[in-house]
Each structure stands twice: as C-alpha cells, then as structure tokens.
C-alpha cells in the first residue's frame, strides 16, 4: 500500500510539473473543451485538390482526403459531424462526413463557387458563385440548391445577416457589395466599396458586416441595421480572408502581402447625439438620436513569423479563423503551404504546421 501511494504521489508531481511547463511555454491556451474538438481544423488545399484534418496540439496533419478540383472554402456544422467544401473547379459543394473523413454527397450550385456561410440553425447555406455572378441558397438537410439569383460581377465573399434574412455578397469584379433579401430573392441595395472586395465577415449581435478590400489595403464596414456604409478601416497590405468570433466581438483578418494578422474589436454603445466619430477616423457617421453606435477598430497587428526560425521565409497569409473561446487563431500561409497557430492574448506564433499545397479555407471542428 505504501509503495502504491508513493507511485501515486510521484505521478501527481509529474503531472503538475508537466502542466507548469506547458503553461510556461505559452501553450496552455491550446487545451480546450471536454471533447477537444476545438483542437482540430479542416483545411482546403486548393493546389492539390485535398482537404486536411490538422491537430493543432500535436502540430501535425492527421489525415487527408481527395475532393474535387480546386477546393476553396470550408464550413463545419455546429454538431461537428459534416463539413461543406466549395469545389471551385467543378461547380458543386462537397459534403464531408468528418467522423469517417469521406467525401459523400455533391450539391450542384453555380459556376466556380467560392465562399460559403451556414445559417444559424444549420439548415441552410449560401455560396457565392464567381463564374456566373450568382448567389446559391441551399437546403442542407435535403442536399439541394433551392434557388439562385444574380448579384454583381465576380462575387467571392458571402455572409448571412439579420438572423439569416439577408445575405451580404462581395462583388470582386466591380468593387461593390450586394445586400440580398433572401425571402424575396432580390437585391435590396448595392454599395460601392474599395478595390477588389473579397471576404465578408458578419458580426450578428451588432448586425455589422466587414468586407476586406484587397486592392485598397482597407476594410469596408456596413451597418446592417440602417443599411449604411461607415468609414473605411485601414489595414495592412492586401487584406484577404478572415473571420468573426462566435460572440461577434472580435475579428481576425489576414494581410496577404505584409504577412500579418490584424485583430479587430467590434462593440456597440448607445448614443444620444446625432454626430459621432467612428472607426479611427475624423469623419462623422450620422445616426439618429438615441441610436446604437457601432465601433470597429484594429487593436493589434501581428507579423506571421515564428521566433525560433533563424531565417523566416516570406509568408503570404490567405485566411484565418478564431476558435470560439477567442484564445487561438489559425492562419494559412499560401506561399509556404503551412498553418500558423497563434496565441491571441499574448500575440505570439506558437507553431507552424505543414499541410497541402496552397491552403485556402480553414474551419475549426465543433464548438
């Protein structure tokens, strides 16, 4: 009995020491949840027609499956059971059974589908079809496209908004953003924004859309409550992909040519005046008296360089996602075929992980 207790004490001491070492290395943020699903991401490898499952704790690609030509974006449903991948080279959405890591059903959509978004209830999806200037609305339960409507020239980004009643679509080919009424299947309004608008990110709690303008080194911000364009937000060189946190209070954006991540804060406050400055600018955004003011500003900018590399290769950050607890971000490096795992609070790159060729879309598994 005494021998058993001695081993128990030693084991406990080893566990405590190990935990302390992990904490001191700044990697305690990687542990998450009972199931650990927040420690895995799916990545689309546009250059070799595959999707990778990556364990960010082990820092390794766990499995890879072949899908259709040029997989672009990926989204995972709330259950963590199915993933949806836009196959931009073959004009359909591939449905992946995550447990089996097998590609199953195919949902035909418009030509060259790009970004996808899932509705809050997980029953529907929207996708921007860059090849035929359209938006597809999809029934995920029955695996079929319900309707397709025309939007602007070469749409890339898309996002549900206003409790999934609206769709926000970036039209890359004409420098505009379309607001689509889903129930009535029509475009409500179109905004002219910066050059080459790409990714759409929607913070649902504040009904705010953020659209990266790749050719203008900035993001456009749209107040969806009033359908008004707010002052532009300056960013790094050529902002491309990004995402908003689950609570809608934080966003992360990749600056492609400057190889940086921009972190944004999104807040709302009640105001009793009609003239209030917003978004790090001297411009004034007029709002009705006693309305809510939406504030979006950049809080930090992190170079994507791993500290232990003697010579850091030139990176090209394409896309980034935030884990639901906002402690970890994962970004894809298009130039070096790898992922960066980032400690958000300490603004530190924890590790890089090799994946397939030209990684584009990223999504965490589970909530």
C-alpha distance (Angstrom), angle and dihedral (degrees) to the residues before:
residue distance angle dihedral
X1 . . .
X2 3.80 . .
X3 3.82 90.3 .
X4 3.80 91.4 50.5
X5 3.83 91.9 50.8
X6 3.80 90.3 49.3
X7 3.81 91.1 54.5
X8 3.81 89.6 46.7
X9 3.81 91.7 53.9
X10 3.82 91.4 47.3
X11 3.82 91.3 49.1
X12 3.80 91.6 49.5
X13 3.80 90.9 49.0
X14 3.81 91.2 50.7
X15 3.80 91.3 50.6
X16 3.80 92.4 49.6
X17 3.82 90.6 47.8
X18 3.80 91.7 48.7
X19 3.80 91.1 49.7
X20 3.80 90.4 50.9
X21 3.81 91.7 50.3
X22 3.80 91.4 50.9
X23 3.80 90.4 49.4
X24 3.81 92.3 48.9
X25 3.80 90.6 52.1
X26 3.78 89.1 57.6
X27 3.80 93.1 -118.6
X28 3.79 100.4 110.9
X29 3.81 87.2 102.1
X30 3.80 90.3 71.0
X31 3.79 94.8 70.2
X32 3.79 110.8 89.7
X33 3.76 144.2 163.2
X34 3.77 134.3 -15.5
X35 3.78 93.7 -83.1
X36 3.80 95.9 38.2
X37 3.82 89.3 -135.7
X38 3.80 89.6 137.5
X39 3.79 88.2 67.8
X40 3.81 93.8 66.9
X41 3.80 131.0 71.8
X42 3.78 134.8 -174.7
X43 3.80 116.9 -137.1
X44 3.81 129.5 -167.7
X45 3.80 112.6 -138.6
X46 3.79 102.3 -153.7
X47 3.81 94.0 -174.7
X48 3.80 98.9 56.4
X49 3.83 103.5 27.6
X50 3.79 96.2 -114.5
X51 3.80 142.1 117.8
X52 3.82 119.6 -140.0
X53 3.78 130.1 -154.7
X54 3.81 108.6 -147.0
X55 3.80 130.0 -166.6
X56 3.82 106.0 -148.0
X57 3.84 91.5 -167.2
X58 3.79 94.8 56.2
X59 3.78 90.6 33.9
X60 3.78 92.2 -132.1
X61 3.78 143.4 117.4
X62 3.82 103.5 -113.7
X63 3.81 101.1 -171.5
X64 3.79 141.9 -10.9
X65 3.77 131.2 -153.6
X66 3.77 129.4 -167.6
X67 3.78 116.2 -122.4
X68 3.81 132.1 167.4
X69 3.78 128.9 -53.3
X70 3.79 118.4 -57.9
X71 3.84 103.5 -3.7
X72 3.80 106.2 -154.2
X73 3.81 117.4 174.2
X74 3.81 133.3 15.5
X75 3.79 132.0 -162.4
X76 3.83 127.8 -178.6
X77 3.80 123.3 -148.0
X78 3.81 120.5 -120.0
X79 3.81 92.6 -101.8
X80 3.80 92.1 56.5
X81 3.80 89.6 -129.9
X82 3.81 102.2 107.6
X83 3.78 135.2 34.7
X84 3.79 126.6 -163.6
X85 3.81 119.8 -147.5
X86 3.80 125.9 -170.8
X87 3.81 109.4 -134.5
X88 3.78 100.6 -153.5
X89 3.81 95.2 -177.1
X90 3.82 95.4 53.8
X91 3.83 106.3 28.8
X92 3.79 104.0 -118.4
X93 3.79 142.4 96.9
X94 3.80 114.4 -113.1
X95 3.80 116.2 -145.2
X96 3.81 113.6 -145.7
X97 3.79 124.1 -160.4
X98 3.80 98.2 -142.8
X99 3.81 96.6 -163.1
X100 3.80 91.3 55.7
X101 3.83 94.7 29.4
X102 3.78 89.5 -135.0
X103 3.79 130.0 137.0
X104 3.80 109.0 -127.3
X105 3.80 129.7 158.6
X106 3.78 123.7 29.6
X107 3.80 120.8 -147.8
X108 3.84 112.4 -158.2
X109 3.82 113.5 -137.2
X110 3.81 136.3 157.3
X111 3.78 126.2 -49.4
X112 3.80 118.9 -63.5
X113 3.82 100.4 -4.1
X114 3.80 115.2 -151.5
X115 3.80 127.6 173.8
X116 3.81 122.5 18.9
X117 3.79 132.5 -160.5
X118 3.82 129.1 -170.1
X119 3.79 125.2 -141.7
X120 3.79 119.8 -113.4
X121 3.81 92.7 -107.0
X122 3.80 91.8 48.2
X123 3.80 93.5 -124.1
X124 3.78 100.1 107.8
X125 3.78 141.7 35.3
X126 3.77 136.3 -165.6
X127 3.79 126.3 -152.3
X128 3.81 133.3 -172.6
X129 3.82 112.2 -129.3
X130 3.80 107.3 -154.1
X131 3.81 94.9 -175.7
X132 3.80 98.6 61.5
X133 3.83 102.3 21.7
X134 3.78 95.3 -113.1
X135 3.79 145.8 124.3
X136 3.82 120.2 -133.6
X137 3.82 122.4 -151.4
X138 3.81 111.2 -155.4
X139 3.80 135.5 -160.1
X140 3.81 101.9 -143.7
X141 3.79 95.6 -171.9
X142 3.80 92.8 57.8
X143 3.80 94.3 30.5
X144 3.80 97.0 -127.2
X145 3.78 142.4 116.4
X146 3.82 110.6 -109.0
X147 3.78 98.7 -169.4
X148 3.79 144.1 -18.4
X149 3.79 126.3 -148.0
X150 3.79 134.2 -173.2
X151 3.79 120.1 -106.0
X152 3.82 132.0 164.4
X153 3.79 131.3 -47.4
X154 3.83 116.6 -58.5
X155 3.83 101.4 -12.1
X156 3.80 115.7 -155.3
X157 3.80 112.2 161.6
X158 3.78 128.8 52.0
X159 3.80 139.0 174.8
X160 3.80 139.5 173.9
X161 3.81 115.1 -120.4
X162 3.82 142.4 177.8
X163 3.83 95.2 31.0
X164 3.80 90.7 -41.3
X165 3.82 93.9 -59.3
X166 3.81 93.1 113.0
X167 3.79 135.4 45.4
X168 3.80 122.4 -150.7
X169 3.82 113.2 -152.1
X170 3.81 128.6 -173.9
X171 3.80 114.0 -144.5
X172 3.80 103.9 -152.7
X173 3.80 95.7 -175.0
X174 3.79 96.9 57.3
X175 3.81 105.6 27.1
X176 3.78 95.9 -113.6
X177 3.80 143.3 117.3
X178 3.82 122.8 -138.3
X179 3.81 123.9 -151.1
X180 3.80 108.9 -153.0
X181 3.81 127.1 -161.5
X182 3.81 101.2 -141.3
X183 3.83 98.4 -164.8
X184 3.81 92.9 51.3
X185 3.80 93.8 35.4
X186 3.78 95.3 -132.7
X187 3.78 141.7 112.7
X188 3.81 110.8 -101.9
X189 3.78 99.6 -173.3
X190 3.78 143.0 -9.9
X191 3.81 125.9 -147.7
X192 3.79 126.0 -160.6
X193 3.79 107.1 -133.9
X194 3.82 136.7 165.6
X195 3.80 126.7 -48.3
X196 3.82 118.5 -67.7
X197 3.82 102.2 2.0
X198 3.79 110.8 -157.7
X199 3.79 127.1 162.3
X200 3.81 124.4 38.8
X201 3.82 118.6 -151.9
X202 3.80 120.3 -177.4
X203 3.80 124.4 -163.0
X204 3.80 99.3 -156.0
X205 3.86 98.7 -166.0
X206 3.81 91.7 60.5
X207 3.83 96.8 27.0
X208 3.78 90.5 -125.1
X209 3.80 125.4 150.8
X210 3.80 121.7 -157.4
X211 3.81 117.2 -165.7
X212 3.81 122.3 -172.0
X213 3.82 114.6 -133.3
X214 3.80 103.6 -153.4
X215 3.80 94.9 -171.3
X216 3.80 96.6 46.0
X217 3.84 104.3 45.7
X218 3.78 91.1 -124.1
X219 3.79 145.2 83.3
X220 3.78 128.1 -119.8
X221 3.80 116.6 -134.4
X222 3.81 121.0 -153.7
X223 3.79 125.8 -165.8
X224 3.80 100.9 -143.7
X225 3.80 93.0 -171.0
X226 3.79 90.6 68.5
X227 3.83 98.8 16.4
X228 3.79 90.8 -122.5
X229 3.80 131.2 142.9
X230 3.80 113.3 -123.5
X231 3.84 127.0 -155.9
X232 3.81 115.8 -66.1
X233 3.80 120.8 -99.2
X234 3.86 115.2 -132.7
X235 3.82 114.0 -133.6
X236 3.82 138.8 165.8
X237 3.79 126.4 -66.4
X238 3.80 113.9 -50.4
X239 3.83 104.0 -14.0
X240 3.81 110.5 -149.6
X241 3.81 127.5 159.6
X242 3.77 131.2 14.9
X243 3.77 146.8 133.8
X244 3.79 144.5 -133.6
X245 3.81 123.0 -121.1
X246 3.80 119.5 -106.8
X247 3.82 91.7 -104.9
X248 3.81 92.0 49.3
X249 3.80 94.1 -124.1
X250 3.81 101.1 106.8
X251 3.80 136.7 38.9
X252 3.79 133.8 -172.1
X253 3.81 123.7 -155.2
X254 3.82 131.3 -173.2
X255 3.81 117.0 -131.6
X256 3.80 100.2 -152.1
X257 3.80 105.3 -160.4
X258 3.80 96.9 33.5
X259 3.85 91.7 46.7
X260 3.81 94.1 -134.6
X261 3.77 139.5 127.9
X262 3.80 118.4 -130.6
X263 3.81 115.5 -154.1
X264 3.80 116.6 -155.4
X265 3.79 134.0 -163.7
X266 3.81 118.9 -143.9
X267 3.80 118.4 -165.3
X268 3.78 140.3 157.8
X269 3.80 128.0 -146.4
X270 3.79 134.6 177.2
X271 3.79 115.2 -112.3
X272 3.79 132.1 -170.5
X273 3.77 98.6 -162.9
X274 3.78 131.8 78.7
X275 3.82 98.6 -136.9
X276 3.78 118.1 57.0
X277 3.84 129.9 156.9
X278 3.79 115.0 -127.0
X279 3.79 141.8 -172.0
X280 3.79 105.5 13.6
X281 3.77 94.7 -57.1
X282 3.76 139.0 110.6
X283 3.80 89.4 -130.5
X284 3.79 117.8 108.5
X285 3.80 122.2 -128.6
X286 3.83 107.8 -154.2
X287 3.77 115.4 -140.3
X288 3.80 134.6 170.8
X289 3.81 117.4 -91.9
X290 3.84 114.6 -84.3
X291 3.79 91.5 13.3
X292 3.81 127.5 136.6
X293 3.78 117.5 -93.6
X294 3.79 116.0 -145.1
X295 3.80 114.8 -147.4
X296 3.80 121.8 -164.3
X297 3.79 119.7 174.3
X298 3.78 139.8 155.6
X299 3.81 110.9 -106.6
X300 3.82 99.6 -178.2
X301 3.79 144.5 -7.9
X302 3.81 119.9 -144.1
X303 3.84 123.8 -162.3
X304 3.80 109.8 -134.9
X305 3.81 97.5 -126.0
X306 3.78 125.4 128.1
X307 3.81 110.3 -132.2
X308 3.81 97.3 -140.5
X309 3.80 94.6 57.3
X310 3.79 113.2 103.3
X311 3.80 90.7 -152.5
X312 3.78 116.6 19.1
X313 3.82 113.5 -143.9
X314 3.77 117.8 -127.8
X315 3.80 105.8 -93.1
X316 3.78 132.2 -152.5
X317 3.80 109.1 -159.7
X318 3.79 111.3 -154.8
X319 3.80 108.2 171.1
X320 3.80 141.6 0.1
X321 3.80 138.4 -167.4
X322 3.79 133.9 -165.4
X323 3.77 123.1 -137.6
X324 3.82 112.3 -122.8
X325 3.82 92.8 -106.4
X326 3.84 89.8 54.6
X327 3.80 92.7 -131.0
X328 3.80 97.0 107.6
X329 3.79 134.8 42.1
X330 3.80 126.5 -172.9
X331 3.81 121.0 -157.1
X332 3.79 131.6 -174.1
X333 3.81 122.5 -130.0
X334 3.79 108.0 -149.9
X335 3.81 94.9 -170.8
X336 3.81 98.2 51.3
X337 3.82 101.7 30.9
X338 3.77 96.1 -122.5
X339 3.78 145.1 107.3
X340 3.79 127.9 -117.9
X341 3.81 116.9 -143.2
X342 3.82 110.1 -154.6
X343 3.80 133.0 -163.6
X344 3.81 99.2 -140.4
X345 3.81 99.1 -163.3
X346 3.80 94.7 49.7
X347 3.83 94.4 34.9
X348 3.78 91.7 -130.2
X349 3.80 134.9 138.3
X350 3.82 105.3 -126.1
X351 3.79 99.1 -173.2
X352 3.78 147.1 -31.6
X353 3.81 123.7 -122.7
X354 3.83 125.2 -158.4
X355 3.83 114.8 -127.8
X356 3.80 136.6 160.8
X357 3.78 129.2 -52.2
X358 3.82 117.8 -60.9
X359 3.84 100.8 -5.4
X360 3.82 110.8 -149.0
X361 3.79 120.3 159.7
X362 3.83 123.4 41.9
X363 3.81 131.6 -172.7
X364 3.79 133.7 172.4
X365 3.81 117.3 -127.9
X366 3.78 115.8 -118.8
X367 3.79 128.9 -14.9
